[in-house]
Amino acid sequence: MFADLSGKIAIVTGSGQGIGEGIAKVFASHGAKVVVATRSAGNGQQTVDDIVEAGGQAKLIVCDVGQHSAVNDIVAETLSIYGGIHIAVHNAAIYPLHTVDDLSDEILDRTLSVNMKAAVWLTQACVPHFREQNWGRLIFTSSVTGPRVAMPGTAHYAMSKGGMNGFIRTAALEYARNNITVNGVEPGYILTAAMSELADEAGLKAMAECIPVGYLGVPEDIAYTMLYLASEEASYLTGQTIVVDGGSTLPESQVVMDGFYDE
């Protein structure tokens, strides 16, 4: 089977819903024992229950990855539950909408802690175990917002994802000789519950019409890309981010594309 994760133990942060839920379920369906690490106990337990019902293995750890000690606890609990760790996916993120003028220190600090600093903390906690077994996968959910495009009201979010991409490249160099790969995925518009914060039904339809493939992505589109990055087949790929956006960042001008599609 392509991307067989049998015998692998994976932590997925922010896996109670949305993209993280999709990653946890796809990893479990391909043989991994999954730790569902999320702040919401109800959503997280539902993810675990769905995985177990489908024949997979998963355990819930309720945590706030915006706290350094909590990230260390995730790794310690994973080792206690499963006796090892092979794959760490930092997917948890927040993006409260605030213009630069209205961006408080509290919101800025919280966004950078959850989205970017937690990536560093999770890496630091996992790498000693990866080194010992001479194998590891560090994978991060980045975004096209920040590294490639911009959106009003998301400067703090964009900072966190741009910083994450820089971290991915540098960490990949530092850990390359330990057989530890470090990669990320940059999602575009993915249909999740969080998308309702950006637009209503009509707005989501308008977004879809601007995407070259003509529809919004789903969490599994990101999850299967991460499955590849977590696999043995991706052993020669490190320090990279893969854009999964239905082509939305490709057009030079939406006006030109509208004319093209109308032909």
N, C-alpha and C positions, 0 to 999 in steps of 0.2 A: 504494500500500500504506500502510495506517495505520502511523504511527510508523516511517517509513523512515529508517534510520540510515546509509544508503549514503554513503560519503565521510567518515564520522565516525570518530574514533579515541577509544577508551574504555579507561581504566584501571579495573580492578575488583580491589580488595584482598580477601584472604581468599577467593579464587575456586578453590581446589583441591578444595573439597567443599561440600556443603550449599547454603545460600542463595546464596553467592557463585558457586558453580559454575553454578547455575541462571541467575543474572544474566548471566554471561559467555556462556553458550550461547544465551540468548534474544537478547541484543544482537547476537551474531555472526550468528544466523539472520535478523536484520533488517538486515544489511548493514554493521555496524560492524567495524572492525579492533580487536581486543581484546587488551589486555595483561593476562595472568593473573598477578597479583602475589600470591604466597603464600609461606609459610614452608616448606611441604612440597614438595620437588622432585618426588617421585613422583606425588602427587595432582595437582599443578599440571600436570605433563606429560600426565597422562591427560586432564585437561580440554582442554588444547591439542589433543591427538590427536583427541579426539572432535569438536571444532569443525572441524578441518581435514578429517577424514573426511566430515563432513556438508557440506563445500563452503565453509566459512567461513575467516576469517583470524584467527590468534591467535599470540601469542608469550608465552613464559614468562619472568618475572623472579622469581627466588628472593630473598626479602627478609624482614626482621623489621620490621614497621611500628612496633614499639615503640621504635625508634631514629630520632631526627630525621634523621640523615644518610642512613639507608636510604630514607626517604620521598623526600628530595631526589633520591636516586639513581634511584628508580623513574621520576620525571618526566624526568630527564636521559636515561635509557636509552630511554624511550618516544620522546622527540624524536629520538634517534639512530636508532632502528629505523624509525619511521613518519614522522618529519618534522613532527609536530604532535600536538596533543591538543585534544579538544573536550569530553569527558565524563569526570568523575572520580567514581567510586563508592567510598566508604569503607565496606566491609562487614566487614572483619576485626574479630574481637572474641574475648575470652576471658571466661569466667565460672566461675572456680574457686569451689566452694561453701564458704563460711566464715561463721560467725556473727560478729556485731560483736565479741563477746568474744575471738574467735580470729583476728581480722583483723590481720595483721602489716603493718608499713610496706612490706615488700617486695611482698606481694600487692596492697596498695592501690595502690602506685606503678605496678606492672606493669599492672594493670587499667586505670587511668586513662590510662596512656601508650598502650596498644594501642587502647583503645576510644574515647577522647575526644581526647587530645592529638594523635594521629595525624590526626584529622579536621582539626585546625587546621593542622598541618604540610603536609598534602596540599593544602589550600586555598591556603596561602601560596605553595607551589611552582607551582601551576597558574594562579593568577589573572593573573600577568603575561602569560602566553600567551593567556589568554582575553580580556584587555583589548585586546591587540594585534589580535585578529581580531574584536573586538566581538561575541563569542558564547561562551557556555560553560554547562555544566551541572554543578553540584555536588550530589551525591545521597548520602544517608547512611542506613545501616541502623540505625535506632534500635530501640525495643522498647516494648511496652506495659508491661513491667516497669520501674518507676521513674517514668515520666511519668504512668501511669494506675493501675497496680496494684502490689502488693508481694508478695514471696515470701521467707520466712525463708531466711537464708543467702546472700542476694544484694545486700546493702546497697551494696557497692562497685560492683557491676554496675549497680544502679539509679542510683547517683550519676552514673556515666559516661553513661548514656542520658538522664537528666534534664538533665545539662549539655550534652549534644549538642543537645537540642531548643532550649535557650536559644541556643546558638551558631548554629543554623540560622536562627532568627528575626533575630538581629542581623546576621549576615553577609548575609542577603537584603537588608536595608536598605542596607548599605554598598555592595553591588555592583549594585543594581537599575539604575542609570543606565548600566552597562556591558553591558547585555543578558546578564547572568549570573544565572541563577536558582539558588536554593539551597533544596532540599527534602529530605524524608526519608520513610521508610516505617517504621511501627511494627508489626512482626510479632507475632502471638500465638503459639500453639503450632504450630510447623512441623515436619513429620516429617523429621528429618535424623539423621545418625549421632550428632551431639552430644546428641540427645534421650535416648539411652541412659544418659547421665549423670544424668538426672533421674528416670527410671522404667524398670522392666522392662516386658515385654509386657503384663502385666495392668494395670500402672499407666498405660501409654499408652492402653489401652482405656478405663480409667476417665476419663482426661482427655478423650478424644473424646466420651464420653457427657455431659460437662458443657458441651460447646460447642454452642450453639444449632443450627448446621447439622449436627451429629452426627458430624463426622469431623475429623481433624487436617489442617492445610494441608500443601502441598508447596512446595518452593522456587520452582516456576514461578508460584505465586500471588503471591509477592513480586516475582519477576522481571518479570512483565508490568505490574505497577504501576510499577516503576522504568522500564520501557521507555517508558511514557507520559510520565513525568517527564523523560526524556532527549530527548523528541521535540520537533519544532517545534510540534506541537499543544498543548504545555503551556507555551508562551512567556509566558502571562499569569498563571501560577501560580508564586508564590515565597513562601518563608518558612513553608511548611506541612509538616505531617506527616500521612500518610494511614495510618489504622489498618486492617490487614488481618489479621483474627483470627477470622473465621467468626462474629462476634457475641459472642465470649466475654466481652468487657468490658461488655456491655450490661445483663445482669440485675442487679437490685438485690439479689437473694438467690437462691442456687442452690436453696434449699429450696422457694421459690415456683415456680421453673422445673421442678423435679422433679414437683411436683404438677400443673403445667400439662401437661407432656408425658405424664403418666400418664392423663390424662383420655381 
